[in-house]
Amino acid sequence: MTYLKYQNSTILLLIVFISLYIFFSAFSSAENTALRLMIAAAMTAIVYLGARVLQADKPATAQVNIEAVPGLAWLAGRNGRINSMNARMKTYLNVADGAISVARDAIHPEDRNKTMDLWSQRSAVEMRNTHRLMGPDGRYHWFRSIVQPLHDEYSNIIGWCGTFVDIDDQKRAEEVLRSNEENLRLILDNIPGQIVTADANGDNDYSNPNSERFYGASFHEVNASGFKQFIHPDDIEEFDAERMRCIEKAIPMDHTCRLLRHDGVYRWFRMRVNPALDEHGKVVRWYGLHSDIDEEVKALEKLRAAQDKLSQASHFAGLAEVSASTAHELKQPLAAVVTNSHACQSWLAIDPPNLERARTSAERIVRDAMEASEVVNRIRDLFAQKELKKDLIDINEVIDDVARLVRTKHGGRGLTVSLGLDKGLTLVPADRIQLQQVLYNLARNGIEAMQSNGEDPMILHIRSCLGDDTVRVEMRDTGAGLADPHQIFEPFFTTKQDGMGMGLSICRSILDAHKGKIWAEGLGSRGALFVFELPLLSEAGQGDSGSGTSHAGAEAEQVR
């Protein structure tokens, strides 16, 4: 090819020299102007033919150039038809040797028309487009095509050159990026909250569509300094102070305030905004989420109101319970005061007055009045949850005192009180008067339950023994039994027409204060069993000499 090029150039130079020699010889000997013009025209034709000879070398030179293109390339002649392809293009598109046409199936159906249009363009300017071509792997790949005109030294178009650049990886990366952007847009558009971003100064520069729907305003109205118009007037000062504090210290903001909805209603929002820092720790942007917490705030307000009402009701109930307890517990000592007062009057009314008996009754009045005062104090301390003043007491002595009182008051009604006391019990830390209240309340409850016995005997049996690190007291009656052994300890629960429902509730409160426990069991159709336990001292066994004896010792049975 190079040899042919030099051979043509040599011939052209010989023609030019001969033509110039003839031209100057003829021109100088020509006598008229017409002959000289004819000689000039012939000379022009010779030069033109020589240029055509040189022009024939260009396609071969262009063919060499497209083989150097790092991709697919083709050349087209003046008529716009492709007349050559580089080897890469033929191999990639499976073009047969000697052929210069591309199969239609090698071009993606959706891109076929625009590709053929591009290849057949005869434009004087560069043309670009993208399309998919079938590769050797049987898969369509994305290419960018560039078609540009070829010019001679006179700027005349002598053909076109096309190149293909493989952009498949770029296209797929763009698809992934586009998919990610679409997913991000869907997230921002549908997340149940307001997404905002701000510049380093804290001025909002983006709000998601959910924000704009809430405010009923455009992007420019919601962002930048215009955002403050949507904050409740009572919250602006606090919002500004918190915002400036976070900006100055470059720390996250977690703030609640009321924001104005498009319908004129203010709703509570929680604003959580985090700073994005550069490598030097300087804030470059802010990213925030505004969450609607209006329902939660209102629910908390209702809960607080309900708690206030409940607290008030509990306070009133406590007052009622204290009042009922006081009245319940004062009934017995006050009744004794009245009884002893009548006795004192009777002893003084006889002739001569029995001063000794009157004095004894008066002493009992003083004793019962002091007991009533002590009952009030103990109930007050109990409901005030004050620390109990405990002494080491003998539970059997307390049982004896209560049994004696019950026999004295109710023995005339056919009541039998029997005791089964373990003489080997250790002393227990307790408040003596409060334990008397417990035992008397249980005894009176059993006696009232046996009022409907009719001809059946009324028997109240009290037993004491050692339990597991406790002193155990049981009281059994032969009354009407229990329908619900658990509910009877609730305040104001009673099955009696004139009952207050406080006796057993007070018993449980007293046992709770002593870190003990109390429960009841039904005994079938007749009778009930009440049991309470009191904890022993941690140093049990170091007290009385009888504290270490077994509860299997002899029981003293006292029956009257």
C-alpha positions as CSV (number, residue, x, y, z in Angstrom):
1,M,0.0,0.0,0.0
2,T,2.8,2.4,0.8
3,Y,4.7,1.5,-2.4
4,L,1.5,2.3,-4.4
5,K,1.3,5.6,-2.7
6,Y,4.8,6.6,-3.6
7,Q,4.4,5.3,-7.2
8,N,1.4,7.5,-7.8
9,S,3.1,10.5,-6.3
10,T,6.1,10.0,-8.7
11,I,3.8,9.8,-11.7
12,L,2.0,12.9,-10.6
13,L,5.3,14.9,-10.2
14,L,6.4,13.8,-13.8
15,I,3.1,14.9,-15.2
16,V,3.4,18.3,-13.4
17,F,7.0,18.9,-14.6
18,I,6.1,17.9,-18.2
19,S,2.9,20.0,-18.0
20,L,4.8,23.0,-16.7
21,Y,7.5,22.6,-19.5
22,I,4.8,22.4,-22.2
23,F,2.8,25.2,-20.5
24,F,5.7,27.6,-20.5
25,S,6.8,26.7,-24.0
26,A,3.4,26.9,-25.5
27,F,2.4,29.9,-23.5
28,S,5.5,31.8,-24.5
29,S,5.0,31.0,-28.2
30,A,1.3,31.5,-28.3
31,E,0.4,34.6,-30.2
32,N,-3.2,35.2,-29.1
33,T,-5.1,35.2,-25.8
34,A,-7.5,32.4,-26.7
35,L,-4.7,30.0,-27.2
36,R,-3.2,30.9,-24.0
37,L,-6.5,30.4,-22.2
38,M,-6.8,26.9,-23.7
39,I,-3.3,26.0,-22.5
40,A,-4.2,27.2,-18.9
41,A,-7.4,25.2,-18.9
42,A,-5.5,22.1,-20.0
43,M,-3.0,22.7,-17.3
44,T,-5.8,23.0,-14.7
45,A,-7.3,19.7,-15.8
46,I,-3.9,18.0,-15.5
47,V,-3.4,19.3,-12.0
48,Y,-7.0,18.2,-11.0
49,L,-6.4,14.7,-12.4
50,G,-3.2,14.5,-10.3
51,A,-5.1,15.5,-7.2
52,R,-7.6,12.7,-7.9
53,V,-4.8,10.2,-8.1
54,L,-3.5,11.3,-4.7
55,Q,-7.1,11.3,-3.3
56,A,-7.3,7.6,-4.1
57,D,-4.7,7.0,-1.4
58,K,-7.0,8.2,1.5
59,P,-9.4,5.3,1.9
60,A,-6.5,3.0,2.5
61,T,-5.0,5.4,5.0
62,A,-8.3,5.8,6.8
63,Q,-8.6,2.0,7.0
64,V,-5.3,1.9,8.7
65,N,-6.5,4.5,11.2
66,I,-9.8,2.8,12.2
67,E,-7.9,-0.4,13.1
68,A,-6.1,1.7,15.7
69,V,-9.4,2.8,17.3
70,P,-9.7,1.1,20.8
71,G,-13.3,0.1,20.1
72,L,-15.7,-0.6,17.3
73,A,-15.3,1.6,14.2
74,W,-16.5,1.9,10.6
75,L,-16.1,4.2,7.6
76,A,-18.7,5.4,5.1
77,G,-18.2,6.9,1.6
78,R,-19.6,10.0,0.2
79,N,-22.9,8.3,-0.4
80,G,-23.2,7.6,3.3
81,R,-23.0,3.8,3.0
82,I,-20.6,1.9,5.2
83,N,-17.8,0.6,3.2
84,S,-15.4,-0.7,5.8
85,M,-15.2,-1.8,9.5
86,N,-12.4,-2.5,11.8
87,A,-11.7,-6.0,12.9
88,R,-13.0,-5.5,16.4
89,M,-16.4,-4.5,15.1
90,K,-16.6,-7.5,12.7
91,T,-15.7,-9.8,15.5
92,Y,-18.0,-8.3,18.1
93,L,-21.1,-8.2,15.8
94,N,-20.2,-11.4,14.1
95,V,-19.8,-9.9,10.6
96,A,-18.7,-12.4,8.0
97,D,-15.4,-11.9,6.2
98,G,-15.9,-9.7,3.1
99,A,-19.3,-8.4,4.4
100,I,-19.9,-4.9,5.6
101,S,-23.5,-5.2,6.8
102,V,-24.7,-5.7,10.4
103,A,-27.6,-8.2,11.0
104,R,-30.8,-6.6,12.3
105,D,-30.8,-8.9,15.3
106,A,-27.5,-7.5,16.4
107,I,-29.3,-4.3,17.3
108,H,-31.8,-4.2,20.2
109,P,-35.4,-4.0,18.8
110,E,-36.1,-0.9,20.8
111,D,-32.9,0.8,19.4
112,R,-33.0,-0.4,15.9
113,N,-34.6,2.6,14.2
114,K,-32.5,5.2,15.9
115,T,-29.3,3.3,15.3
116,M,-30.0,2.9,11.6
117,D,-30.9,6.5,11.3
118,L,-27.7,7.5,13.0
119,W,-25.6,5.3,10.7
120,S,-27.3,6.7,7.6
121,Q,-27.0,10.3,8.6
122,R,-25.1,12.6,6.2
123,S,-24.8,15.5,8.6
124,A,-22.0,18.0,8.4
125,V,-21.7,18.0,12.2
126,E,-20.9,15.3,14.8
127,M,-23.8,13.1,15.8
128,R,-24.1,11.1,19.1
129,N,-26.5,8.6,20.5
130,T,-26.7,5.5,22.7
131,H,-28.0,2.0,21.8
132,R,-27.7,-1.6,22.6
133,L,-25.8,-4.1,20.5
134,M,-25.7,-7.9,20.8
135,G,-22.4,-9.1,22.1
136,P,-20.6,-12.4,21.6
137,D,-22.0,-13.5,25.0
138,G,-25.6,-13.3,23.6
139,R,-26.5,-10.3,25.8
140,Y,-27.2,-6.8,24.7
141,H,-24.6,-4.2,25.8
142,W,-24.9,-0.5,25.9
143,F,-22.8,1.6,23.5
144,R,-22.3,5.3,22.8
145,S,-22.1,6.0,19.0
146,I,-20.3,9.0,17.6
147,V,-20.6,9.7,13.9
148,Q,-18.5,12.5,12.5
149,P,-17.8,13.7,8.9
150,L,-14.4,13.4,7.2
151,H,-13.0,16.3,5.2
152,D,-10.3,16.8,2.6
153,E,-7.8,19.6,2.6
154,Y,-10.4,21.8,1.1
155,S,-13.0,21.1,3.9
156,N,-15.1,19.0,1.6
157,I,-16.9,16.0,3.1
158,I,-15.4,12.9,1.7
159,G,-17.1,10.4,4.0
160,W,-18.1,9.6,7.6
161,C,-16.5,7.7,10.4
162,G,-18.4,6.0,13.2
163,T,-17.1,4.7,16.6
164,F,-18.7,2.7,19.3
165,V,-17.7,3.0,23.0
166,D,-18.8,0.3,25.4
167,I,-20.7,2.1,28.2
168,D,-22.5,-1.0,29.5
169,D,-21.0,-0.9,33.0
170,Q,-21.6,2.8,33.2
171,K,-25.3,2.3,32.1
172,R,-25.8,-0.4,34.7
173,A,-24.2,1.7,37.4
174,E,-26.5,4.6,36.3
175,E,-29.5,2.2,36.6
176,V,-28.5,1.1,40.1
177,L,-28.0,4.8,41.0
178,R,-31.3,5.7,39.5
179,S,-33.0,2.8,41.3
180,N,-31.4,3.9,44.6
181,E,-32.5,7.5,44.0
182,E,-36.0,6.3,43.3
183,N,-36.1,4.2,46.4
184,L,-34.7,7.1,48.4
185,R,-37.4,9.4,46.9
186,L,-40.1,6.9,47.8
187,I,-38.8,6.7,51.3
188,L,-38.7,10.4,51.8
189,D,-42.1,10.8,50.2
190,N,-43.8,8.1,52.2
191,I,-42.0,8.0,55.6
192,P,-44.5,9.0,58.3
193,G,-42.7,12.1,59.4
194,Q,-41.2,15.3,58.2
195,I,-37.7,14.9,56.8
196,V,-35.7,18.2,56.8
197,T,-32.1,19.2,56.0
198,A,-30.3,22.4,56.8
199,D,-27.0,24.1,56.0
200,A,-24.3,24.6,58.5
201,N,-26.1,27.7,59.9
202,G,-29.2,25.7,60.6
203,D,-31.4,27.2,57.8
204,N,-33.6,24.5,56.3
205,D,-32.8,23.9,52.6
206,Y,-35.0,20.8,52.0
207,S,-38.3,19.4,53.2
208,N,-39.9,16.2,52.0
209,P,-43.4,16.3,50.4
210,N,-44.9,15.1,53.6
211,S,-43.8,18.4,55.2
212,E,-45.2,20.5,52.4
213,R,-48.5,18.6,52.6
214,F,-48.7,19.2,56.4
215,Y,-48.0,23.0,56.1
216,G,-49.9,23.4,52.8
217,A,-47.0,25.5,51.6
218,S,-44.4,25.3,48.9
219,F,-40.7,24.4,49.4
220,H,-39.5,28.0,49.5
221,E,-42.2,28.9,52.1
222,V,-41.3,26.1,54.4
223,N,-37.5,26.3,54.3
224,A,-34.9,28.8,55.4
225,S,-36.1,31.5,57.8
226,G,-39.7,31.1,56.7
227,F,-40.0,27.9,58.9
228,K,-40.6,30.0,62.1
229,Q,-43.9,31.2,60.9
230,F,-45.3,27.7,61.5
231,I,-44.1,27.5,65.2
232,H,-46.6,28.3,67.9
233,P,-45.9,31.9,69.3
234,D,-45.5,30.5,72.8
235,D,-42.8,28.1,71.7
236,I,-40.7,30.3,69.4
237,E,-38.5,31.7,72.1
238,E,-37.6,28.3,73.6
239,F,-37.1,26.9,70.1
240,D,-34.7,29.6,69.1
241,A,-32.7,29.2,72.3
242,E,-32.4,25.5,71.9
243,R,-31.6,25.8,68.2
244,M,-28.8,28.3,68.8
245,R,-27.4,26.2,71.7
246,C,-27.2,23.1,69.5
247,I,-25.6,25.1,66.6
248,E,-23.0,26.7,68.8
249,K,-22.0,23.4,70.5
250,A,-22.5,21.2,67.4
251,I,-24.7,18.8,69.3
252,P,-27.9,17.0,68.3
253,M,-31.2,18.7,69.1
254,D,-34.2,16.9,70.7
255,H,-37.0,19.4,71.2
256,T,-40.8,19.4,71.3
257,C,-43.0,22.3,70.2
258,R,-46.3,23.0,68.4
259,L,-46.4,23.4,64.6
260,L,-49.2,24.9,62.6
261,R,-51.0,22.6,60.2
262,H,-52.5,23.9,57.0
263,D,-56.0,23.9,58.5
264,G,-55.0,26.3,61.3
265,V,-54.6,23.6,64.0
266,Y,-51.4,23.4,66.1
267,R,-50.1,19.9,66.7
268,W,-47.2,18.7,69.0
269,F,-44.1,17.6,67.2
270,R,-40.8,16.1,68.4
271,M,-37.9,17.5,66.5
272,R,-34.7,15.4,66.4
273,V,-31.9,16.9,64.4
274,N,-28.3,15.5,64.1
275,P,-25.2,17.4,62.8
276,A,-23.0,16.0,60.0
277,L,-19.3,16.8,60.8
278,D,-16.3,17.0,58.6
279,E,-12.9,15.6,59.5
280,H,-12.1,18.6,61.6
281,G,-15.3,18.3,63.6
282,K,-17.0,21.3,62.0
283,V,-20.7,21.1,61.1
284,V,-21.3,21.0,57.4
285,R,-25.0,20.0,57.4
286,W,-28.0,19.1,59.6
287,Y,-30.4,16.3,59.1
288,G,-33.6,16.1,61.0
289,L,-36.9,14.2,61.5
290,H,-40.0,15.9,62.9
291,S,-42.4,13.4,64.3
292,D,-46.1,14.1,65.1
293,I,-46.6,13.2,68.8
294,D,-49.8,15.2,69.3
295,E,-51.9,12.1,70.1
296,E,-49.2,10.9,72.6
297,V,-49.0,14.3,74.3
298,K,-52.8,14.5,74.6
299,A,-52.9,10.9,75.9
300,L,-50.3,11.8,78.6
301,E,-52.3,14.8,79.6
302,K,-55.5,12.7,80.0
303,L,-53.4,10.1,81.9
304,R,-52.1,12.8,84.3
305,A,-55.6,14.1,84.8
306,A,-56.9,10.6,85.5
307,Q,-54.0,10.1,87.9
308,D,-54.8,13.3,89.7
309,K,-58.4,12.2,90.0
310,L,-57.3,8.8,91.1
311,S,-55.0,10.3,93.7
312,Q,-57.7,12.5,94.9
313,A,-60.1,9.6,95.1
314,S,-57.5,7.5,96.9
315,H,-57.0,10.4,99.3
316,F,-60.7,10.5,100.0
317,A,-60.9,6.8,100.2
318,G,-58.0,6.8,102.7
319,L,-59.8,9.4,104.8
320,A,-63.0,7.3,104.7
321,E,-61.0,4.2,105.6
322,V,-59.3,6.0,108.5
323,S,-62.6,7.3,109.7
324,A,-64.4,4.0,109.4
325,S,-61.5,2.2,111.1
326,T,-61.5,4.7,113.9
327,A,-65.2,4.4,114.4
328,H,-65.0,0.6,114.2
329,E,-62.2,0.3,116.7
330,L,-63.5,2.9,119.2
331,K,-66.8,1.2,119.4
332,Q,-65.6,-1.5,121.8
333,P,-63.7,0.7,124.3
334,L,-66.4,3.4,124.2
335,A,-69.0,0.8,124.9
336,A,-67.0,-0.3,127.9
337,V,-66.8,3.3,129.1
338,V,-70.5,3.6,128.9
339,T,-71.0,0.2,130.7
340,N,-68.7,1.1,133.5
341,S,-70.2,4.6,133.8
342,H,-73.6,3.0,134.3
343,A,-72.1,0.6,136.9
344,C,-70.5,3.5,138.7
345,Q,-73.8,5.4,138.8
346,S,-75.6,2.3,140.1
347,W,-73.0,1.8,142.9
348,L,-73.4,5.4,143.9
349,A,-77.2,5.4,143.7
350,I,-77.7,2.7,146.4
351,D,-78.1,3.6,150.0
352,P,-75.5,3.5,151.4
353,P,-73.3,4.1,148.3
354,N,-70.8,1.3,147.5
355,L,-67.8,3.5,147.2
356,E,-65.4,0.7,146.7
357,R,-67.3,-0.7,143.7
358,A,-67.8,2.8,142.3
359,R,-64.1,3.5,142.6
360,T,-63.4,0.3,140.7
361,S,-65.8,1.2,137.9
362,A,-64.3,4.7,137.7
363,E,-60.8,3.1,137.3
364,R,-62.2,0.9,134.5
365,I,-63.6,4.0,132.8
366,V,-60.2,5.7,132.9
367,R,-58.6,2.5,131.6
368,D,-61.1,2.2,128.8
369,A,-60.8,5.8,127.9
370,M,-57.0,5.5,127.7
371,E,-57.4,2.4,125.6
372,A,-59.7,4.4,123.2
373,S,-57.1,7.1,123.0
374,E,-54.4,4.5,122.3
375,V,-56.6,2.9,119.6
376,V,-56.9,6.3,117.8
377,N,-53.1,6.8,118.0
378,R,-52.3,3.4,116.7
379,I,-54.8,3.7,113.8
380,R,-53.3,7.0,112.9
381,D,-49.8,5.6,113.0
382,L,-50.9,2.6,110.9
383,F,-52.3,4.7,108.1
384,A,-49.5,7.1,108.3
385,Q,-47.2,4.1,107.8
386,K,-45.1,5.1,110.7
387,E,-42.6,2.7,112.2
388,L,-44.2,0.5,114.7
389,K,-43.2,0.5,118.3
390,K,-42.6,-3.2,118.8
391,D,-42.0,-5.0,122.1
392,L,-41.2,-8.7,122.7
393,I,-44.5,-10.1,123.8
394,D,-46.0,-13.4,124.7
395,I,-48.7,-14.1,122.1
396,N,-50.4,-16.5,124.5
397,E,-50.9,-13.7,127.0
398,V,-52.5,-11.6,124.4
399,I,-54.8,-14.5,123.5
400,D,-55.7,-15.0,127.1
401,D,-56.6,-11.3,127.5
402,V,-58.8,-11.3,124.5
403,A,-60.5,-14.6,125.4
404,R,-61.3,-13.3,128.9
405,L,-62.9,-10.1,127.3
406,V,-64.9,-12.2,124.9
407,R,-66.2,-14.5,127.6
408,T,-67.1,-11.6,129.8
409,K,-69.0,-9.8,127.0
410,H,-70.6,-12.7,125.1
411,G,-70.5,-15.7,127.5
412,G,-74.1,-15.2,128.5
413,R,-75.2,-15.9,124.9
414,G,-74.2,-19.6,125.0
415,L,-70.7,-19.0,123.5
416,T,-67.9,-21.4,124.3
417,V,-64.4,-20.2,123.9
418,S,-61.7,-22.9,123.9
419,L,-58.0,-22.4,123.8
420,G,-55.2,-24.6,122.6
421,L,-52.0,-22.8,123.4
422,D,-48.5,-24.0,122.8
423,K,-46.6,-23.2,126.0
424,G,-43.3,-23.4,124.2
425,L,-43.7,-20.4,122.0
426,T,-41.0,-17.9,121.8
427,L,-41.6,-14.2,122.2
428,V,-42.4,-12.2,119.1
429,P,-41.7,-8.5,118.3
430,A,-45.1,-6.9,118.0
431,D,-47.4,-4.1,119.1
432,R,-49.5,-5.6,121.9
433,I,-52.5,-3.3,121.4
434,Q,-52.6,-3.8,117.7
435,L,-52.5,-7.6,118.1
436,Q,-55.3,-7.3,120.6
437,Q,-57.3,-5.5,117.9
438,V,-56.6,-8.3,115.4
439,L,-57.6,-11.1,117.8
440,Y,-60.7,-9.2,119.0
441,N,-61.8,-8.4,115.5
442,L,-61.4,-12.0,114.4
443,A,-63.3,-13.2,117.5
444,R,-66.1,-10.7,117.0
445,N,-66.4,-11.6,113.3
446,G,-66.7,-15.3,114.3
447,I,-69.3,-14.6,117.0
448,E,-71.4,-12.5,114.6
449,A,-71.2,-15.4,112.0
450,M,-72.5,-17.8,114.6
451,Q,-75.5,-15.7,115.5
452,S,-77.6,-17.6,113.0
453,N,-76.7,-21.0,114.5
454,G,-80.1,-21.5,116.2
455,E,-79.9,-24.6,118.3
456,D,-76.4,-25.4,117.2
457,P,-73.6,-24.7,119.7
458,M,-71.5,-21.5,119.3
459,I,-67.9,-22.6,119.7
460,L,-64.9,-20.4,119.2
461,H,-61.5,-22.3,119.3
462,I,-58.2,-20.3,119.4
463,R,-54.9,-22.2,118.9
464,S,-51.3,-21.1,118.8
465,C,-48.2,-23.0,117.6
466,L,-44.9,-22.6,115.9
467,G,-44.7,-22.4,112.2
468,D,-41.7,-22.1,109.8
469,D,-39.8,-19.3,111.5
470,T,-43.2,-17.9,112.6
471,V,-45.7,-17.9,115.4
472,R,-49.0,-19.2,114.0
473,V,-52.4,-18.4,115.5
474,E,-55.6,-20.1,114.3
475,M,-59.2,-19.1,115.1
476,R,-62.0,-21.5,114.2
477,D,-65.7,-20.9,114.5
478,T,-68.9,-22.8,113.8
479,G,-70.7,-20.1,112.0
480,A,-72.2,-19.8,108.5
481,G,-68.9,-20.3,106.6
482,L,-67.3,-18.2,103.9
483,A,-68.4,-17.7,100.3
484,D,-65.2,-15.8,99.2
485,P,-62.2,-16.2,101.6
486,H,-60.2,-13.6,99.6
487,Q,-62.6,-10.8,99.1
488,I,-63.5,-10.5,102.8
489,F,-60.2,-8.7,103.5
490,E,-61.0,-5.8,101.1
491,P,-62.0,-2.5,102.7
492,F,-65.8,-1.8,103.0
493,F,-66.7,-5.4,102.0
494,T,-69.2,-6.9,104.3
495,T,-72.0,-9.5,104.3
496,K,-73.7,-8.0,107.3
497,Q,-76.5,-5.5,107.1
498,D,-75.1,-3.2,109.7
499,G,-71.4,-4.0,109.0
500,M,-68.8,-1.4,107.9
501,G,-66.5,-3.9,106.2
502,M,-63.4,-2.6,108.0
503,G,-62.6,-5.1,110.7
504,L,-60.8,-7.7,108.5
505,S,-59.3,-5.0,106.4
506,I,-57.7,-3.5,109.5
507,C,-56.5,-6.9,110.5
508,R,-54.7,-7.3,107.2
509,S,-53.2,-3.8,107.5
510,I,-51.8,-4.6,111.0
511,L,-50.3,-7.9,109.9
512,D,-48.8,-6.3,106.8
513,A,-47.2,-3.7,109.1
514,H,-45.8,-6.5,111.2
515,K,-44.4,-8.2,108.1
516,G,-46.8,-11.0,108.8
517,K,-49.7,-12.5,106.8
518,I,-53.3,-13.5,107.3
519,W,-55.8,-15.6,105.4
520,A,-59.1,-17.4,105.7
521,E,-60.4,-20.8,104.7
522,G,-64.0,-22.0,104.4
523,L,-64.9,-25.2,106.3
524,G,-67.8,-26.5,104.2
525,S,-71.3,-25.4,105.0
526,R,-70.6,-24.5,108.6
527,G,-67.6,-22.8,110.0
528,A,-64.6,-20.8,109.0
529,L,-60.9,-20.8,109.9
530,F,-58.8,-17.6,110.2
531,V,-55.0,-17.9,110.4
532,F,-52.3,-15.3,110.8
533,E,-48.6,-15.6,111.3
534,L,-45.9,-13.3,112.8
535,P,-42.2,-13.6,112.0
536,L,-39.8,-14.6,114.8
537,L,-36.8,-12.6,115.8
538,S,-33.7,-13.4,113.7
539,E,-32.0,-14.4,116.9
540,A,-34.7,-16.8,117.9
541,G,-33.5,-19.3,120.4
542,Q,-31.5,-16.8,122.4
543,G,-34.5,-15.5,124.3
544,D,-36.5,-17.2,127.0
545,S,-35.5,-20.7,128.2
546,G,-38.6,-22.0,126.7
547,S,-38.1,-20.5,123.3
548,G,-36.3,-23.5,121.9
549,T,-38.9,-26.1,122.9
550,S,-40.9,-27.9,120.3
551,H,-44.3,-26.9,119.4
552,A,-45.3,-30.5,120.0
553,G,-45.4,-29.7,123.7
554,A,-48.5,-30.1,125.8
555,E,-51.5,-27.9,125.0
556,A,-53.5,-26.5,127.9
557,E,-57.1,-26.8,127.1
558,Q,-59.3,-24.3,128.9
559,V,-63.0,-24.6,128.4
560,R,-65.7,-22.6,130.0
